[in-house]
Amino acid sequence: MMNVTSEAPGVGGGVLLRAVEPLEGIELMAGSCGTTRPADIGRGPGRLAKALRIDLRQDGLDLCAAGPLWLAAATQRAGAIGESVRIGITRDADRVLRFYERGNARVSGPKKLCQ
């Protein structure tokens, strides 16, 4: 899985990235995550990590600096943003802390939470 810390050291705050929509390197990612179906490449935290070859070597990377893995500005405008309760947890499961692009086939989770 890929978590991005969004606060200063010692302060809890972060984001679990649950999916990625590949725009380039699709064949390479498909080979890494074991699927050829375009909508499944990078869908779900496990496939995302496999597609991007994320492992403990990336732990602690500064994702705002140039390097093997970084966050960049979007190359295209995102669609409407949806929100829902988190999935796969039991504690505080009713809190609306999950955000996604509505209608994107790469969004993982129950369909009723992704509309």
N, C-alpha and C positions, 0 to 999 in steps of 0.2 A: 504494500500500500504506500501511498505517497501523502504525507502530511506536510503542510507548509506552516511554519510558525510565523505568527503575525504580530508578535509583541516582543518587548525587550526581554533579555535573559531574566529568568526568575518570575515572569508574569505569564500566567496561563492564557493562551489564545492561539488558535490556529484553525486551519481548514484541511479537511480530508478531501482530496481530489478523487472523485469517483469515476471519472471518464475523461477521455480526450478524443477529439475529432481530428484524425490525421489529415494533413493537407499535402504532405510530401513524405517520401520514405515509406510508403504504404507496403510495398513488397517486403522490405526489411522488417517492419513491425509485424506483418502477418506471419513471417517465419519465426519470430521470437515468441509470439503468443499462441501459436498453433491453430490459427483459424484463417480461412481465406474469405469469409463472409465480411464484406466491408463494414457493415453496421456493428459487427462484434469486435473489431480491432479497437482495443482501448476502452471497451465498455465494461464498467465494473472495476473496482480497485485492483483486483488481482491481474486482470488482463492489461490494465493501464501500466502497472509496474513491469509486467513481462514485455509489453510492446516497446516501452521506453528503456528497457534493460536496467531498471532501477533496483538496486540492492543496497546493502549497508555501506558500500563505498561512497555513496552520495550523502550519507548521514552528515548533517552539519554544513552542507554547501550553502554559500550565499547565492540565492537564486536571483538576486538583483545585479550580480556581477557577471562579466563574461566568463564562460567556462563550459564544461561538458553538458550542463543542464541549467537552463535559466528561464525566467518568466519574461515574456515580451508583450508588447502592445498587440492587440488584435489586428489581424490583417483584413478582417471583414466585420461588419456590424452584427452583433448578436440579435437574435429574435427576442420575442417577449419572454420575460423571466417569470418562472413559476416558483412557488414555495410550498413546502409541505413539512410534515413531521419527519424526523430522522427515521432511518430504517435499520434493522439488524441490531437493535439495542432494546433493553428493558427499562433501564433507569432514565427517567425524564423523557420517555418515548413520545410524550404528547407535545413536546416543545417544537415549535416551527423554526427549525434551524437548517433546513435543507433548501438549496436554491439551484435551479436548473433552467436550461433553455427549453421552453415549451415546444413540443413537436419535434424535437431532435431525436432521431432514431438511436442515438448512442447513449441516451439517458438510461441508466440501469434502475432496477427496482420495480415494484408492483405498478402495473399500468394505471391503476386508480389514483396513485400518488404522483403520476408524471403528466397529468393532463393540464 
